[in-house]
């Protein structure tokens, strides 16, 4: 009788090695496809700011919406317990809006329902995230990082007309 145990051992080894190569390769390909073909971006920390000196720091000294070019806007928003300033942002339909965000106190979240905007607002850092509003209506902005007793009351609104 022939001893097959060595051969079976190799099979087991290959059966474990293949997925351990295939899974990371698949995930890497998924990251490349979503980044370049689907355009999914990670909100990035693009700079630092002194949370004590927001009133003297451009653009946080003047929060709100500014038109940078036709159809291109920049919205500067400050988060603090338990509100966004400004709480309401009005923009025309089909505008491309870059949100420039920071926090005055603790970590907050910034998610605009029905869009791909989903960022974290960290005191001392500036977060930028861009999206285009292609449907008219009201979009709810929610804080989705637990920031204290009033966390569930922290929201804002984007109105697209
Ligand atoms: Cu701010 Cu939760």
Boltz pocket constraint, residues with backbone or C-beta under 6 A from the ligand:
constraints:
  - pocket:
      binder: B
      contacts: [[A, 80], [A, 81], [A, 82], [A, 107], [A, 108], [A, 109], [A, 143], [A, 144], [A, 145], [A, 146], [A, 147], [A, 148], [A, 150], [A, 151], [A, 152], [A, 154]]
      max_distance: 6.0
